[in-house]
Amino acid sequence: MHGTYRVIDRDGRHAIQIGEFAQIWRLDAGDWRIDRDIRSDDSEKHE
């Protein structure tokens, strides 16, 4: 699973953080579990 995310302030007016994510899931004894969860926000791209 992968995509973009946006965290909005409590008023719902301004984005506090915008970024991208990727998750890798694996099937373990009949249950799906997150194996990897990777995120980066836009501020990291501009450093």
C-alpha positions as semicolon CSV with decimal commas, in nm:
position;residue;x (nm);y (nm);z (nm)
1;M;0,000;0,000;0,000
2;H;0,133;0,348;-0,079
3;G;0,011;0,702;-0,127
4;T;0,011;1,054;0,012
5;Y;-0,121;1,184;0,341
6;R;-0,224;1,521;0,482
7;V;-0,258;1,610;0,852
8;I;-0,510;1,891;0,904
9;D;-0,533;2,122;1,208
10;R;-0,823;2,088;1,450
11;D;-1,014;2,367;1,276
12;G;-0,989;2,176;0,948
13;R;-0,847;2,479;0,770
14;H;-0,473;2,426;0,734
15;A;-0,249;2,134;0,650
16;I;0,001;2,080;0,931
17;Q;0,195;1,817;0,741
18;I;0,185;1,664;0,394
19;G;0,387;1,364;0,286
20;E;0,407;1,018;0,134
21;F;0,383;0,672;0,289
22;A;0,440;0,308;0,203
23;Q;0,333;0,001;0,399
24;I;0,427;-0,360;0,342
25;W;0,188;-0,617;0,489
26;R;0,248;-0,988;0,541
27;L;0,017;-1,275;0,617
28;D;0,116;-1,436;0,949
29;A;-0,078;-1,741;1,069
30;G;-0,394;-1,621;0,895
31;D;-0,368;-1,258;1,017
32;W;-0,248;-0,960;0,813
33;R;0,023;-0,764;0,995
34;I;0,223;-0,455;0,900
35;D;0,580;-0,561;0,823
36;R;0,713;-0,215;0,720
37;D;0,568;0,136;0,763
38;I;0,767;0,410;0,591
39;R;0,674;0,779;0,584
40;S;0,837;1,101;0,471
41;D;0,702;1,453;0,494
42;D;0,762;1,733;0,246
43;S;1,001;1,915;0,481
44;E;1,252;1,629;0,446
45;K;1,259;1,675;0,068
46;H;1,367;2,040;0,092
47;E;1,668;1,993;0,321
